[in-house]
């Protein structure tokens, strides 16, 4: 009897370990493929000779390396959503919510530290940039609250976000007065003055213009013997005050 109970416990433990350790190769493969494409884009950004317009089709090789990377951020967001769903299939809602919140906070922290240093190679913090990693983290934090809602409510919010992405372009931050920074964070890119000499830069659809500014100023700083840290010119994004 004791042996039988022990065998049952061992089988249950093995089943749990197998379930927890199982990964979907298709998801890992797609994530790895997108990371390769993303690395291609970042390599071009740091080492390509001179600035160029990524929309210029007369340079097909450079054009394609930028064009294909437009699939990176949407794929990362898509996979983050799939992973959140799979994580929650056999867990309580409270566990999923806590996991999403903590993971999202870590991603936001990484955006403002590790990722920032990777772009600037400087420990001088005179501006922060909101990009893809922050977006994924913020989305996870939001999803940590949304998982408590019924599926139809989550689906409605998701469809509204997708449909409203372009429909809301006519709304400008300048029209919202004191709420303008909120709209800049949600929809309209801008350089927000958080304090004197310190900016929070929200990047989105006009990223190709900012990339050229990054390269130009990084090289200018290198020639001048400086650290390479610089605030983005207000002319590139506009400054929300």
KAWOKA-V139668 format. One record per residue. N is the residue number from 1. RES is the residue in one small letter. OMEGA is omega in whole degrees, -180 to 180 (* if undefined). BURIAL is 1 if it has 9 or more other C-alpha atoms within 8 Angstrom, else 0. Layout:
N;RES;OMEGA;BURIAL
N;RES;OMEGA;BURIAL
This chain:
1;x;180;0
2;x;179;0
3;x;-180;0
4;x;179;0
5;x;179;0
6;x;179;0
7;x;179;0
8;x;179;0
9;x;180;0
10;x;178;0
11;x;178;0
12;x;179;0
13;x;179;0
14;x;179;0
15;x;180;0
16;x;-180;0
17;x;179;0
18;x;-180;0
19;x;-179;0
20;x;-175;0
21;x;-178;0
22;x;178;0
23;x;177;0
24;x;-177;0
25;x;-178;0
26;x;179;0
27;x;179;0
28;x;179;1
29;x;-180;0
30;x;179;0
31;x;179;1
32;x;179;0
33;x;-180;0
34;x;178;1
35;x;176;1
36;x;179;0
37;x;179;1
38;x;178;1
39;x;176;0
40;x;-180;1
41;x;-178;1
42;x;176;0
43;x;177;1
44;x;-178;1
45;x;-176;1
46;x;-169;0
47;x;178;0
48;x;-177;0
49;x;176;0
50;x;178;0
51;x;178;0
52;x;178;0
53;x;-177;0
54;x;178;1
55;x;-178;0
56;x;-176;1
57;x;177;0
58;x;173;0
59;x;-170;0
60;x;-178;0
61;x;179;0
62;x;179;0
63;x;-177;1
64;x;178;0
65;x;177;1
66;x;-178;1
67;x;-175;0
68;x;-178;1
69;x;175;1
70;x;178;0
71;x;-174;0
72;x;-176;1
73;x;178;1
74;x;180;0
75;x;177;1
76;x;178;1
77;x;180;1
78;x;-180;0
79;x;177;1
80;x;178;1
81;x;178;0
82;x;-180;0
83;x;178;0
84;x;179;1
85;x;-179;0
86;x;179;0
87;x;-175;1
88;x;-177;1
89;x;-177;0
90;x;-179;0
91;x;178;0
92;x;-180;0
93;x;180;1
94;x;178;0
95;x;179;0
96;x;-179;1
97;x;179;1
98;x;179;1
99;x;-180;1
100;x;-179;1
101;x;-179;1
102;x;178;1
103;x;179;1
104;x;178;1
105;x;178;1
106;x;-180;1
107;x;177;1
108;x;179;1
109;x;180;0
110;x;179;1
111;x;-175;1
112;x;-179;1
113;x;-175;0
114;x;-178;0
115;x;179;1
116;x;179;1
117;x;178;1
118;x;178;0
119;x;-170;0
120;x;-174;1
121;x;-178;1
122;x;176;1
123;x;178;0
124;x;-177;0
125;x;176;0
126;x;174;1
127;x;175;1
128;x;-177;1
129;x;176;1
130;x;179;1
131;x;-170;1
132;x;-176;0
133;x;176;1
134;x;-179;1
135;x;178;1
136;x;180;1
137;x;179;1
138;x;178;1
139;x;178;1
140;x;177;1
141;x;178;1
142;x;-179;1
143;x;177;1
144;x;176;1
145;x;-175;1
146;x;-178;0
147;x;179;1
148;x;-180;0
149;x;175;0
150;x;-178;0
151;x;-178;0
152;x;179;0
153;x;177;0
154;x;179;1
155;x;179;0
156;x;179;0
157;x;179;0
158;x;179;0
159;x;178;0
160;x;178;0
161;x;-179;0
162;x;-178;0
163;x;-176;0
164;x;-177;0
165;x;179;1
166;x;-179;0
167;x;-178;0
168;x;-178;0
169;x;-179;0
170;x;178;0
171;x;-178;0
172;x;-178;1
173;x;-178;1
174;x;-179;0
175;x;-172;0
176;x;176;0
177;x;-177;0
178;x;180;0
179;x;-178;0
180;x;180;1
181;x;178;1
182;x;179;0
183;x;175;1
184;x;179;1
185;x;-175;1
186;x;-167;0
187;x;-170;0
188;x;-179;1
189;x;180;1
190;x;171;1
191;x;-175;1
192;x;176;1
193;x;178;1
194;x;178;0
195;x;-179;0
196;x;179;0
197;x;-178;0
198;x;-176;1
199;x;168;1
200;x;-173;1
201;x;180;1
202;x;-179;1
203;x;176;1
204;x;-168;0
205;x;-178;0
206;x;-174;0
207;x;-177;0
208;x;178;1
209;x;-180;0
210;x;180;1
211;x;-180;1
212;x;178;1
213;x;178;1
214;x;-177;1
215;x;-177;1
216;x;-176;1
217;x;177;1
218;x;180;1
219;x;177;1
220;x;179;0
221;x;-180;1
222;x;179;1
223;x;-179;0
224;x;179;0
225;x;-180;0
226;x;-174;0
227;x;-177;0
228;x;177;1
229;x;-177;1
230;x;173;0
231;x;178;0
232;x;-180;1
233;x;180;0
234;x;-179;0
235;x;-179;0
236;x;-175;0
237;x;-170;1
238;x;-178;0
239;x;176;1
240;x;-178;1
241;x;*;0
